[in-house]
Amino acid sequence: MLSTEMPPPPATTAAFNSQTANAVGSPARSRKSNKPLKVTRQDASSGPEDETAPLLRVDAATDSLPPAFVPLESNAYSTVKGLSKPIAEAQPPSYLSEVGPATSHAGIVIGLTVLALVVRLFQISNPSEVVFDEVHFGGFAAKYINGTFFMDVHPPLGKMMIAASGYFAGFDGTFDFKEIGKDYIAARVPYISMRLLPGILGCLIVPMSYLTMRNLRASTASSVMTALMIAFDNALAAQSRLILLDSILVFFTALSVQMWTRFQSVKNRPFTLRWWTSLALSGAAIGLAASVKWVGLFVIAWVGFSTVKYLWDLLGNTSVNAITFFKHFATLALCLIVVPAAIYMAAFRVHFAMLPKIGSGTGFMSPEFQSTLKGSEIKEAYAEVGFGARVMIRHENTQGGYIHSHKHYYPTGSKQQQITLYPYADANSLLRILPALEFENETSTSPPVTEFRQIKHGDIIRLEHDATNMRLHSHDQRPPVTDVKGNFEVTGYGAPGFMGDSNDHWQVELYDYKPEKPYLTALQKFRLLHVNTGCALFSHPVKLPEWGFGQQEVLCASNGKKSLTTWRIDSNENQFQPKTSVKVGYKRPSFLDKFIESHRLMWRINSGLDGTHPFQSRPQSWPVLARTISFWSSKTGPEKMHLIGNPIVWAAALGALAAYAAAEAVGAVLWKRRMVTAAGVLSGATRSAGLLFIGWLLHYAPFFLMGRQLFLHHYLPSLYFSILLAGVLFDGITRRAGQPAQWTLAIVVVVIVAYVFTRFAPLTYARPMSKDACMSLKWRKSWDWECK
């Protein structure tokens, strides 16, 4: 049975005998003497501690029966015979039970930190050029410093941290990071300081993993070995050396794991200072992780899974009354829901405040959002819209922008002038609203506009492009891109001296028409129906090819969604405008409105990342390290940087996952067959592993549901859990061999891992190596870097 418990509980004689008898059908007796087992009170620091059980254990001198299968009821409030205090007041186990003095424990943490600093920050200035996604995240830092709005699929915290590191190092935001290989030195970019932020956070993951293992009650040898496996993983090291988000994400994920396992180790002492601080810091950590990337939501799910189990155990504890249960529930909700949500939303509030000006992301946002930015072209407009007005017409639901035209033509079909959507307001988006043509004796005439006449629901109008005098036109011709039945081409049509024809006619249909309010006003939603074909003016998030400059397609759709055939006028000028006309503007959105809009757009953009990339990969290839990522290659020499993991570390992590799954399967069979002793031994070897296995699964499995572009670096949070799992299993298997043997095995593992790390170090640090050395690193055919 899969277990998410912390290390196993000890017991009193009475509790052990009665409950074990209930579980297996007979009193627990020594295998040596066939007498009831002797149980003694142990010092709290002498052994591992369970999440909720009393700090008692079977005396090791009387029997080797593993405590893992002692089925005690979880009860942090009951008292045990022989104890003078409630269990909730018992003292916590010490980190120092195997290390010795506090200085020794601190020495290990300091030593691991220094080693990590050397490994992660060695020649962090190399290469002195833009590497991989520094194109994006360095560019975002520049936009924060300049205050120009941008749109990204990730939450803002990590990007703001990188921007802050650049700002305090003197970066002025003028370098644009626009392409891989662009030189930092000549532009005097403080890129080293900007790389130091993720670098230092990547270093701190190493001692944090040691402390997490100690929270899980692993031995010193196993904890140090696990930390060094993380230190000497090439993928984690490479990702920590660049202006990227993943190192920041893994840091906050690791902090979440450390704080939550710390809470697990003290959860049987509710409402004490350690309990409160561990819980509050867990909530803060998961909020910070989610504020860097949405992948951080998976660690929230992991903590949530464990929290539900904790509450379920409390609910089944008859000594916990309703008031106490409610206190637990409310405290958990405060620390694990309210605190993370507040941190997440605060990150966005700061994000919006730091980007007050229009920028590259402005066109993605609604006109309401855009109207809050400095320099926005969206101004108040006269409410009444009449014939003769010069207007700009915006598409309502795609943020594609305004109806737009220019003197460029479709390469196929009618080959008439292109009509597109363009996200920015300029002269090529101005249209004049004209009355419908009048026909007499097959001769068309354009009625003159000599006074203000307001347009109403059902009116027939023409739209003439102000810059080219072409009319918005549709006809029985398929569009050049979305060529499906029921879709018709929309063009700019006309010639000097030619008035046009009835294919220029469009009927105005108010979106929410009411007879008492028949007139079209600025900012009001409406549709344009083509009179001759019956189709509606339509646009959708489809970009035209190079001949259309990547602008958004406009067509006339017979069966288009109503939401995609909706338009608004947000610029309206008319020489006949009445002096009594009032101006209207978009309603200023609240922070919550902007927050929700940003998330809808982030989700849509994220889902739309379905392009191809030469180094993309699917989740099934990640645990076996089938693909790498080319981060950078020198233009003049053999140096290159690739994201590739340490094959030994990744193999050990994968082996641990397989071993744990097998152990759970075998254990289930042993328990079913009532082979209690063997099942207990197996359970003791895998203690705490279930919590880590679930963490790995929750960070890994969701990627199989994503159709978007994925890369190896998406696996790094999962990798962290699986390395911890490997350490826990190593500890469970080798602990019985004694400390000398365990240290010997741990040292052997670390030496092998460190050696392989140095072999692949040229790819991690972008160092030169010979062609033969480069070729010797291709342990798999799918590792396709070029050797020269």
C-alpha positions in Angstrom: 0.0 0.0 0.0 1.4 3.4 -1.0 2.5 5.3 2.0 3.0 9.0 2.4 3.9 8.8 6.1 7.1 10.1 7.6 9.4 7.5 9.3 7.6 4.8 11.3 6.2 5.1 14.8 7.4 3.6 18.0 5.0 2.2 20.6 4.4 1.3 24.2 4.0 -2.3 25.3 0.3 -2.1 25.7 -0.4 -0.2 22.5 2.0 -2.4 20.5 0.7 -5.7 21.8 -3.0 -4.9 21.6 -2.9 -3.2 18.2 -0.6 -5.7 16.6 -2.7 -8.5 17.8 -5.7 -6.8 16.2 -3.8 -6.4 13.0 -2.3 -9.9 12.5 -4.3 -12.0 14.8 -1.9 -12.8 17.7 0.2 -11.0 20.3 3.5 -9.6 19.1 6.3 -11.8 20.5 10.1 -12.0 20.3 11.4 -14.3 17.7 14.2 -15.3 20.1 12.3 -16.0 23.3 8.6 -16.2 22.3 7.9 -13.7 25.1 6.0 -10.5 24.7 8.2 -7.8 23.4 9.7 -5.4 26.0 9.1 -1.7 25.2 10.9 1.1 26.7 10.8 4.9 26.6 13.5 6.3 24.3 15.0 9.7 24.2 13.3 11.8 21.5 16.6 12.3 19.6 17.5 8.7 19.4 15.5 7.7 16.5 13.1 8.7 13.7 9.8 10.3 14.4 6.4 9.7 12.8 4.1 12.4 11.6 1.5 11.9 14.3 2.6 9.0 16.5 4.2 9.2 20.0 7.9 9.4 20.3 8.4 5.8 21.7 9.9 2.8 20.0 10.6 -0.9 20.6 13.9 -1.3 22.4 16.4 -2.4 19.8 18.2 -4.6 22.3 15.2 -6.9 22.6 14.3 -7.6 19.0 15.0 -6.4 15.5 11.4 -6.3 14.6 11.1 -3.2 12.4 8.7 -0.6 13.8 7.5 0.2 10.3 4.6 -2.2 10.5 3.4 -1.3 14.0 -0.1 -0.1 13.2 -0.7 2.6 15.9 -3.6 4.9 15.6 -2.5 8.5 14.7 -3.3 10.5 17.8 -1.4 13.7 18.7 -3.7 14.4 21.6 -3.9 11.1 23.5 -1.6 10.2 26.4 0.4 7.0 26.7 0.8 5.0 29.9 4.1 5.9 31.5 4.2 9.4 30.1 3.5 12.4 32.3 2.7 14.8 29.4 0.5 14.7 26.4 2.3 13.5 23.3 1.8 16.9 21.7 4.3 18.3 24.2 7.0 15.8 23.6 10.3 17.2 22.4 11.2 17.1 18.6 14.0 14.8 17.4 17.3 16.6 16.8 19.0 17.0 13.5 22.2 16.2 15.4 21.4 12.7 16.5 24.1 11.3 14.1 26.2 14.4 13.5 27.3 15.4 17.0 27.7 19.0 18.1 25.8 21.8 16.5 29.0 23.0 14.9 29.4 19.7 13.0 25.9 20.0 11.6 26.5 23.6 10.6 29.8 22.6 9.1 28.1 20.1 6.8 25.6 22.8 5.6 28.4 25.3 5.1 30.6 22.8 3.3 27.9 21.8 0.9 27.1 25.5 0.2 30.7 26.3 -0.6 31.0 23.3 -2.8 27.8 24.3 -4.6 29.1 27.8 -5.1 32.2 26.5 -6.8 30.3 24.1 -9.0 27.5 26.4 -10.0 29.4 29.7 -10.4 32.7 28.5 -11.9 33.3 30.8 -14.9 29.7 32.0 -14.9 30.8 34.8 -17.3 31.3 32.2 -20.0 29.9 32.5 -22.6 29.8 36.3 -22.8 27.0 36.2 -25.3 23.2 35.7 -25.2 22.4 32.1 -24.5 19.2 30.2 -25.3 16.1 31.7 -23.5 18.2 34.6 -22.2 16.7 36.1 -25.4 13.3 36.2 -23.6 14.1 36.6 -19.9 16.9 39.2 -20.4 14.6 41.0 -22.8 11.8 41.0 -20.2 14.2 42.5 -17.6 15.0 45.3 -20.0 11.2 46.0 -20.4 10.7 46.1 -16.6 13.5 48.6 -16.3 12.1 50.7 -19.2 8.5 50.3 -17.8 7.1 49.1 -21.2 4.3 46.6 -21.1 4.8 43.1 -22.4 2.9 39.8 -22.3 4.4 36.5 -21.3 3.0 33.0 -20.5 4.6 32.8 -17.1 3.7 34.6 -13.8 6.0 37.6 -13.2 8.0 36.9 -9.9 11.0 35.3 -11.5 11.3 37.9 -14.2 11.0 40.7 -11.7 13.8 39.2 -9.6 16.0 39.0 -12.7 15.1 42.6 -13.6 16.0 43.7 -10.0 19.4 42.0 -10.2 20.1 43.9 -13.4 18.8 47.2 -12.2 20.9 47.2 -9.0 24.0 46.2 -11.1 23.5 49.3 -13.3 21.7 47.8 -16.3 19.8 50.7 -18.1 17.5 48.5 -20.2 18.9 49.6 -23.6 20.3 46.1 -24.6 17.6 44.2 -26.3 18.8 40.5 -26.0 17.1 39.9 -29.4 19.2 37.0 -30.6 21.4 34.1 -29.4 25.1 34.9 -29.7 24.7 38.7 -29.3 27.7 40.1 -27.4 27.4 41.3 -23.9 30.9 42.8 -23.4 30.7 45.4 -26.2 27.3 46.6 -24.9 28.6 46.8 -21.3 25.7 44.6 -20.0 26.0 43.5 -16.3 25.1 40.0 -17.4 27.3 38.4 -14.7 25.2 40.0 -12.0 22.0 39.0 -13.7 23.3 35.4 -13.9 24.3 35.4 -10.3 20.7 35.5 -9.1 19.7 32.1 -10.5 23.2 30.9 -9.9 23.1 31.6 -6.1 19.6 30.2 -5.8 20.8 27.1 -7.7 23.6 26.8 -5.1 21.2 26.9 -2.2 19.3 24.0 -3.5 22.2 21.7 -2.5 22.2 22.4 1.3 18.4 22.6 1.2 18.3 19.1 -0.1 20.5 17.9 2.8 18.2 19.6 5.3 15.2 18.0 3.6 16.7 14.6 3.9 17.3 15.2 7.6 13.7 16.2 7.9 12.9 12.8 6.4 15.1 11.3 9.2 17.7 10.0 6.7 21.2 9.4 8.0 24.0 11.9 7.6 25.7 9.7 5.0 22.6 9.4 2.9 21.7 13.1 3.2 25.2 14.2 2.2 25.2 11.8 -0.7 21.9 13.0 -2.0 23.0 16.7 -1.7 26.1 15.9 -3.7 24.2 14.1 -6.4 22.2 17.3 -6.8 25.4 19.4 -6.8 27.0 17.3 -9.5 24.1 17.1 -11.8 25.0 18.7 -15.1 21.5 19.8 -16.0 20.8 21.5 -12.7 24.2 23.2 -12.9 23.8 24.4 -16.4 20.4 25.8 -15.8 21.6 27.7 -12.8 24.3 29.6 -14.7 22.0 31.5 -17.1 19.4 34.2 -17.0 16.5 31.7 -16.9 13.5 31.0 -14.7 14.0 27.3 -14.1 16.7 27.6 -11.4 14.4 30.1 -9.5 11.5 27.7 -9.9 13.5 24.7 -8.6 14.7 26.7 -5.7 11.2 27.7 -4.5 10.1 24.1 -5.2 13.0 22.8 -3.0 12.1 25.3 -0.3 8.5 24.1 -0.4 9.7 20.5 0.1 12.0 21.5 2.9 9.4 23.5 4.8 6.7 20.9 4.3 8.8 18.0 5.4 9.8 20.1 8.4 6.1 20.6 9.2 5.6 16.9 8.8 8.2 16.2 11.4 6.5 18.4 14.0 2.9 18.0 13.1 2.2 16.0 16.3 2.9 19.2 18.3 0.1 21.4 16.9 0.1 25.2 17.4 3.7 25.3 18.8 6.1 27.8 17.4 7.9 25.3 15.2 4.6 24.0 13.9 3.4 27.5 13.0 6.6 28.7 11.4 6.9 25.5 9.4 3.4 25.7 8.1 3.5 29.4 7.4 6.8 29.1 5.5 5.4 26.1 3.5 2.5 28.4 2.4 4.9 31.2 1.5 7.2 28.8 -0.5 4.4 27.3 -2.6 3.1 30.7 -3.3 6.5 31.9 -4.5 6.9 28.8 -6.6 3.6 29.3 -8.4 4.5 33.0 -8.9 7.5 32.0 -11.0 5.9 29.4 -13.3 2.6 27.7 -13.4 4.6 24.4 -12.9 4.8 25.7 -9.3 1.1 24.8 -9.1 2.1 21.1 -9.0 4.0 21.6 -5.7 0.8 23.2 -4.4 -1.1 20.0 -5.5 1.6 17.9 -3.7 1.2 19.9 -0.4 -2.6 19.8 -0.9 -2.6 16.0 -1.3 -0.6 15.6 2.0 -2.9 18.1 3.7 -6.0 16.2 2.8 -4.5 13.1 4.3 -3.5 15.0 7.5 -7.1 16.3 7.9 -8.5 12.9 7.2 -6.4 11.4 9.9 -7.5 14.1 12.3 -11.1 13.4 11.4 -10.7 9.8 12.3 -9.1 10.6 15.6 -11.8 10.3 18.3 -9.8 12.3 20.8 -9.9 15.4 18.5 -13.1 17.3 19.1 -14.9 19.5 16.5 -13.5 22.7 17.8 -9.9 21.5 17.6 -10.5 20.0 14.1 -11.9 23.4 13.0 -8.8 25.2 14.4 -6.6 22.9 12.3 -8.7 23.3 9.2 -8.8 27.1 9.5 -5.1 27.3 10.2 -4.2 25.1 7.2 -6.6 27.2 5.0 -4.9 30.4 6.1 -1.4 29.2 5.6 -1.8 27.0 2.5 -4.5 28.9 0.6 -4.7 32.5 1.7 -0.9 33.1 2.1 0.0 31.6 -1.3 -2.9 33.4 -3.1 -1.9 36.7 -1.5 1.7 36.3 -2.6 0.7 35.3 -6.1 -1.7 38.2 -6.6 0.8 40.6 -5.0 3.4 39.6 -7.6 0.9 40.6 -10.4 0.1 43.9 -8.6 3.8 44.8 -8.6 4.1 43.6 -12.2 1.3 45.9 -13.4 2.8 48.8 -11.4 6.3 48.3 -13.0 4.9 48.3 -16.6 2.9 51.6 -16.8 3.8 52.4 -20.5 2.6 50.9 -23.8 4.9 48.3 -25.2 5.2 45.2 -27.3 2.4 43.4 -25.4 -0.1 46.2 -25.6 -1.9 44.8 -28.6 -2.7 41.6 -26.8 -4.8 43.3 -24.3 -8.4 44.5 -24.3 -9.0 48.2 -25.1 -10.1 48.6 -21.5 -6.7 47.4 -20.3 -4.8 49.4 -22.9 -6.6 52.6 -21.9 -4.8 52.4 -18.5 -1.3 52.5 -20.1 0.7 55.7 -20.6 1.0 56.6 -24.3 -2.1 54.6 -25.3 -3.7 55.6 -28.5 -7.1 54.8 -27.1 -8.8 58.1 -26.2 -12.3 59.2 -25.4 -14.5 59.3 -28.5 -17.8 61.1 -29.4 -20.6 58.7 -28.4 -22.9 59.4 -31.5 -21.7 57.8 -34.7 -23.0 59.3 -37.9 -22.5 59.1 -41.7 -19.3 60.8 -42.8 -17.4 59.8 -39.6 -13.7 58.8 -39.8 -13.5 55.8 -37.4 -11.3 53.0 -36.3 -13.1 49.6 -35.9 -11.6 47.1 -33.4 -12.2 43.4 -33.3 -13.7 42.5 -30.0 -12.6 39.0 -29.0 -9.1 38.2 -30.4 -7.1 41.3 -29.5 -6.0 41.2 -33.1 -6.5 44.9 -33.4 -8.2 47.2 -36.0 -9.4 46.7 -39.5 -6.4 47.7 -41.6 -5.4 48.0 -45.2 -2.5 49.1 -47.3 -1.4 48.9 -51.0 -0.5 45.2 -50.9 -2.6 42.6 -52.7 -3.6 38.9 -52.2 -1.4 36.6 -54.2 -4.4 34.4 -55.1 -8.2 34.7 -55.6 -9.3 38.1 -56.7 -5.8 39.6 -56.1 -7.4 42.7 -54.7 -6.1 44.8 -51.9 -5.6 43.1 -48.6 -7.8 43.7 -45.6 -6.3 42.5 -42.3 -6.3 43.2 -38.5 -3.3 45.2 -37.1 -2.9 45.6 -33.3 -1.8 49.2 -33.5 -3.8 52.3 -34.4 -2.3 54.1 -37.4 -3.4 56.0 -40.5 -3.9 52.7 -42.4 -6.7 51.8 -39.9 -8.9 54.9 -40.6 -12.2 54.2 -42.3 -14.9 56.6 -43.5 -18.5 55.6 -43.0 -20.5 56.3 -46.2 -24.2 55.8 -47.0 -25.2 53.0 -49.3 -25.1 53.5 -53.0 -28.2 54.6 -54.8 -29.0 52.9 -58.2 -31.0 54.4 -61.0 -31.0 53.0 -64.6 -28.1 50.8 -63.6 -26.1 53.8 -62.6 -24.8 54.1 -59.1 -24.4 57.3 -57.2 -23.1 58.1 -53.7 -25.4 60.2 -51.7 -23.6 63.3 -50.3 -23.3 63.8 -46.6 -24.2 67.4 -45.7 -25.4 67.0 -42.2 -25.1 64.8 -39.1 -27.3 61.7 -39.4 -26.8 59.1 -36.7 -26.4 55.4 -37.8 -29.0 53.0 -36.4 -29.6 49.3 -36.2 -30.4 47.9 -39.7 -28.8 50.8 -41.7 -26.8 49.9 -44.8 -23.4 51.5 -44.9 -20.1 51.4 -46.9 -16.6 51.6 -45.3 -14.0 53.4 -47.4 -10.3 53.1 -46.5 -9.1 56.7 -45.8 -5.6 56.3 -47.2 -6.3 54.4 -50.4 -10.0 55.1 -51.1 -10.7 51.4 -51.4 -14.1 50.1 -50.1 -14.5 47.2 -47.8 -15.8 44.5 -50.2 -16.8 40.9 -50.3 -17.9 38.5 -53.0 -18.3 34.9 -54.0 -14.6 34.1 -53.8 -12.9 31.9 -51.2 -10.3 33.5 -48.8 -6.7 32.7 -49.5 -5.9 31.1 -46.1 -9.0 29.7 -44.4 -10.4 28.3 -47.6 -13.5 26.4 -46.3 -17.2 26.4 -47.4 -19.2 29.3 -46.2 -16.1 31.6 -46.0 -15.7 34.5 -48.4 -12.8 36.8 -49.2 -12.8 40.4 -47.9 -10.9 42.9 -49.9 -10.3 46.6 -50.6 -12.0 47.3 -53.9 -12.3 50.3 -56.1 -10.7 52.5 -58.7 -10.5 56.3 -59.5 -13.9 57.4 -60.8 -15.6 54.1 -59.9 -18.3 54.3 -57.2 -18.2 50.6 -56.5 -21.1 48.1 -56.4 -23.5 46.5 -54.0 -20.8 44.1 -52.8 -19.6 47.1 -50.8 -22.8 47.1 -48.8 -22.8 46.1 -45.1 -25.8 46.1 -42.7 -25.3 47.3 -39.1 -26.6 44.9 -36.5 -26.4 46.0 -32.9 -25.1 43.2 -30.7 -27.8 43.7 -28.0 -30.4 45.5 -30.0 -33.3 47.1 -28.1 -36.0 49.0 -29.9 -35.9 51.9 -27.4 -32.1 52.2 -28.1 -31.7 51.8 -31.9 -28.7 54.0 -32.5 -25.0 52.9 -32.8 -22.7 54.6 -30.4 -18.9 54.5 -29.9 -17.7 51.5 -27.8 -20.9 49.6 -28.4 -20.7 46.1 -29.8 -22.1 45.5 -33.3 -21.8 43.2 -36.3 -21.5 43.9 -40.0 -23.6 41.6 -42.3 -22.7 41.5 -46.0 -25.9 42.4 -47.8 -25.4 40.2 -50.9 -24.0 37.0 -49.4 -25.5 37.2 -45.9 -22.1 36.4 -44.3 -20.7 38.4 -41.3 -17.4 40.3 -41.1 -15.2 37.9 -39.2 -11.7 37.5 -37.8 -9.9 34.8 -35.8 -6.4 34.2 -34.4 -5.0 33.1 -37.7 -2.0 34.9 -39.1 -1.4 35.5 -42.8 1.8 34.2 -44.4 4.8 36.4 -45.2 3.0 38.1 -48.0 0.4 39.4 -45.4 3.2 40.5 -43.0 1.9 38.1 -40.3 -1.2 40.2 -39.7 -4.5 38.6 -38.7 -6.8 37.3 -41.3 -10.2 39.0 -42.0 -12.9 37.3 -44.0 -16.7 37.0 -44.3 -18.1 33.9 -42.5 -21.6 32.5 -43.0 -21.2 30.3 -39.9 -18.8 32.2 -37.8 -19.1 32.3 -34.0 -21.0 35.4 -32.9 -18.1 36.4 -30.6 -15.7 36.5 -33.6 -18.0 38.6 -35.7 -18.3 41.4 -33.1 -16.7 44.8 -33.5 -16.5 48.2 -31.7 -15.7 51.7 -32.8 -13.2 53.4 -30.4 -12.1 56.4 -32.5 -14.8 58.6 -34.0 -14.4 62.0 -35.7 -17.0 63.8 -37.8 -17.0 67.3 -39.2 -20.8 67.4 -38.7 -20.7 66.2 -35.1 -23.2 68.1 -33.0 -21.8 70.4 -30.4 -24.0 68.7 -27.8 -22.3 65.4 -28.3 -20.6 63.9 -25.3 -17.4 61.8 -25.3 -17.2 58.3 -23.9 -14.2 56.1 -22.9 -13.6 52.6 -21.9 -14.4 51.7 -18.3 -11.1 51.6 -16.3 -10.6 48.0 -15.2 -9.9 47.2 -11.6 -6.8 45.2 -10.5 -8.9 42.0 -10.4 -10.2 42.7 -13.9 -6.6 43.1 -15.2 -5.5 40.0 -13.3 -8.3 37.8 -14.8 -7.7 39.1 -18.3 -4.0 38.4 -18.1 -4.6 34.9 -17.0 -7.1 34.2 -19.7 -4.6 35.4 -22.2 -1.7 33.5 -20.6 -3.7 30.3 -20.8 -4.6 30.9 -24.5 -1.0 31.8 -25.5 0.3 28.8 -23.5 -2.1 26.4 -25.3 -1.1 27.9 -28.6 2.6 27.1 -28.3 2.3 24.2 -30.7 5.1 25.0 -33.1 8.1 22.9 -33.7 11.7 23.2 -32.4 14.7 21.1 -33.2 15.4 20.4 -29.5 11.8 19.9 -28.2 11.0 16.6 -26.6 8.1 14.7 -25.1 7.7 13.7 -21.5 8.4 10.0 -22.0 11.9 10.8 -23.2 12.9 12.9 -20.1 13.6 10.3 -17.3 15.8 8.3 -19.7 17.6 11.5 -20.9 16.9 10.7 -24.6 17.2 14.3 -25.8 19.4 17.3 -24.8 19.0 21.0 -25.6 21.5 23.1 -27.5 21.9 26.3 -25.4 24.8 27.9 -27.3 27.5 27.2 -29.8 30.6 29.3 -30.6 30.8 30.9 -34.0 34.5 30.6 -34.1 35.6 27.6 -32.0 34.5 24.2 -30.7 32.9 25.5 -27.5 29.2 24.7 -27.0 26.7 24.6 -24.1 24.1 21.8 -23.9 21.5 21.0 -21.3 22.3 17.4 -20.4 21.9 15.7 -17.1 24.6 13.6 -15.3 23.7 10.2 -16.7 24.6 8.4 -13.5 22.4 10.7 -11.4 19.5 10.4 -13.8 19.9 6.6 -14.0 19.9 6.4 -10.2 16.8 8.6 -10.0 15.0 6.5 -12.6 16.1 3.3 -10.9 14.7 4.6 -7.6 11.3 5.3 -9.2 11.2 1.7 -10.6 12.4 0.2 -7.3 9.9 2.1 -5.2 7.0 1.0 -7.6 8.2 -2.6 -7.4 8.6 -2.4 -3.6 5.0 -1.2 -3.2 3.7 -4.0 -5.5 5.7 -6.6 -3.6 4.7 -5.2 -0.2 1.0 -5.3 -1.2 1.3 -9.0 -2.0 3.2 -9.7 1.3 0.6 -7.9 3.4 -2.1 -9.8 1.5 -0.4 -13.1 2.3 0.0 -12.0 5.9 3.8 -12.2 5.7 4.1 -9.5 8.3 7.8 -9.6 9.1 8.9 -9.5 5.4 6.4 -6.8 4.7 7.6 -4.8 7.6 11.2 -5.0 6.5 10.2 -3.8 3.1 8.1 -1.0 4.5 11.0 0.1 6.7 13.3 0.4 3.7 10.8 2.6 1.8 9.7 4.9 4.6 8.9 8.5 3.5 9.4 7.4 -0.1 5.7 7.6 -0.9 5.5 11.3 -0.3 8.4 11.9 -2.7 7.1 9.5 -5.3 3.8 11.4 -5.4 5.7 14.7 -5.7 7.6 13.3 -8.7 4.3 12.0 -10.2 2.4 15.2 -9.8 5.2 17.2 -11.4 5.7 14.8 -14.3 2.3 13.3 -15.3 0.5 16.5 -16.2 2.9 17.1 -19.1 1.4 14.2 -20.9 -1.8 16.1 -21.2 -0.1 19.1 -22.8 0.0 19.4 -26.6 2.3 22.5 -26.4 6.0 22.6 -27.2 8.0 21.0 -24.3 11.7 20.7 -23.5 13.9 18.7 -21.2 14.1 21.6 -18.6 10.4 21.1 -17.8 11.5 17.8 -16.0 13.9 19.5 -13.5 11.4 19.9 -10.6 10.4 16.2 -11.1 14.1 15.3 -11.2 14.6 16.9 -7.8 11.9 14.7 -6.2 13.3 11.6 -7.8 16.9 12.3 -6.6 15.5 12.7 -3.0 13.6 9.5 -3.5 16.9 7.8 -4.5 18.5 9.1 -1.3 15.7 7.8 0.9 15.8 4.4 -0.7 19.6 4.2 -0.3 19.2 5.1 3.3 16.5 2.5 3.9 18.5 -0.3 2.2 21.9 0.5 3.7 21.0 1.7 7.2 21.1 -1.9 8.7 24.6 -2.3 7.4 25.9 0.3 9.9 27.3 3.8 9.6 30.8 2.8 8.3 29.5 0.6 5.5 26.9 3.3 4.7 29.5 6.0 4.5 31.7 3.8 2.3 28.9 3.1 -0.2 27.9 6.8 -0.2 31.4 7.9 -0.9 31.7 5.4 -3.8 28.5 6.8 -5.3 29.6 10.4 -5.0 33.0 9.6 -6.5 31.4 8.0 -9.6 28.9 10.9 -9.9 31.6 13.5 -9.6 33.8 11.8 -12.2 31.0 11.6 -14.7 30.1 15.3 -14.0 33.7 16.3 -14.9 33.5 14.3 -18.1 30.4 16.3 -19.2 31.6 19.6 -17.7 32.8 21.1 -21.0 29.1 21.0 -22.2 28.0 22.5 -18.9 30.5 25.3 -18.8 30.9 25.9 -22.5 34.6 25.0 -22.3 36.7 23.9 -25.3 37.4 20.2 -25.9 38.9 18.1 -28.7 36.7 16.5 -31.3 37.6 13.0 -29.9 36.7 14.1 -26.4 33.4 15.5 -27.7 32.6 12.3 -29.6 33.4 10.2 -26.5 30.5 11.9 -24.7 27.9 10.7 -27.1 26.7 7.8 -25.0 23.4 7.8 -26.9 22.8 8.2 -30.6 20.0 10.7 -29.9 22.5 13.1 -28.3 23.0 15.0 -31.5 25.5 17.9 -30.8 28.1 18.7 -33.4 31.7 17.9 -32.6 34.4 20.0 -34.4 
